[in-house]
Amino acid sequence: MTDSVPTDNAAPETTGPTDWLTLPDVAERLDLTISKVHQKIRDRELIAVRRDGVRRIPADLVANATVLKHLPGVLNLLADAGYDDEAALRWLYEPDPTLPGGTPATALGGDQAREIKRRAQALGF
């Protein structure tokens, strides 16, 4: 039975974003062209992963018509530590009881952004 096989060879999601945006939705929310959204993904200013065959971005990373301020820095630190987009997404949404909000992604939007960047940087060592 193929229904139990995850799409796009991704591991089953136990934690993660609850709301997703397609790239055209992100372009509209940020008032950008779709090519600018693609550029932001290439430049690691945004993270996009395939879900059900469509590239999507977690909605909470694009809050108030802007990308979370410290997200690009964290994405670059994770990439430098060898994390691909799927692994970076898992890290961002891994439950952590020591963080307000319970995950690095939630804490990144609050007062703990520097702590999240420090933790991401430590992964490279």
N, C-alpha and C positions, 0 to 999 in steps of 0.2 A: 504494500500500500504506500503510495507516494505522498499522501497527505502529511505524514509525520516528518518528511524530509524538509529541513529549513531551505528557504529560497536563497539563491545566490551563494550557496555553500557557506553561509554565515552560521555561527554557533547559535543555538536557541537563546533568545533573549530572556534573561531573568530579571534584569534591571535595565533601565535606560529611559530615554525620553518617552513621554506619553503622547506628545503632539509633534507632528512632523510637518514641514513645509516643502513643497516642490520648489525647484529652482525658479520657475516663473512666479510663484507666490512670494519668494524672497525678493526677487527683482521688484515686484510691485510694492512690497512692504518697505524696501529701502529706497524706492524711487530711482532704480538703476536699470540699465539695459541688461538683458540676459547675458550678454558677453562680458559685462563688468562683474556679474555674479560668478561666472566661470573663472575670470581672472582672480577674484578674491579667493576662490577655492585653490587655484594653482599657487597663489602667493601665501597659502596657509593662513589667510585671514578668516576663513570659514571652513567648516568640515562638512563634507557630504558623503553619504554612504548609500548603497543600493538597498532598497527595501521593495519587495514585490516588483523588481525589475526597473524601478524608477529611482533616480538619485534624489535623495531627500536630506534636509538639514533639520536638526532638532529646533523646534520653534522657540524654546526658551533661550537659545543662544543668539537669537535675533529679537531682542526686546526693545520696546518703545521705538520702533523704526530705526534701530541702529544695532550694530554688532556689539556684543559685550566688549567693553574696553580692553580687557586683558586677555581675551581669547586668542588673538593672533600670537602673542608672546608665548602662551602656554602651548599652542599647537606647534610652534617652531621648536620649543624645548622638547616636546614629546617626539617630534620627527628626528631631532638630533640624537635622542636616546634610542632610536631604531623602531619607534612605534609607527605602524601604518595607520590608515584612517580608522579601520575597524578596531584596532587595539587602542587607539587614542580615545575613541568613543566609549569603549568599555571602561577605560581608566577614568574618564570624566564622569561616568555614571555609576562607578563602583561605590556601593554604600560604605560610608565611613562615619562611625558615630562620634568621632572627634571633631567633626566639622558642623558648623551651623547649616541646617538644611539637609544634612546627611550625605551629600555627594560633592565632589570637587566642582561639578558644573553649577550646582546651586550656590555654593560658597563663592564661586568666581564672580557672581553678580552682586556680592555683598562686600562686607568689610574684610573678608579673608582672602582677597585676590593675591596679595603678596605671599601669603602662606601657600597658596595653591601653586604659584610660580616657583617658590622655593622647593616644594615637593616634586614638581615636574623636573626641575633642574637636577635634583638629587638622583633621579632615575638614570641620568647619563653617567653616573660614577659607579 
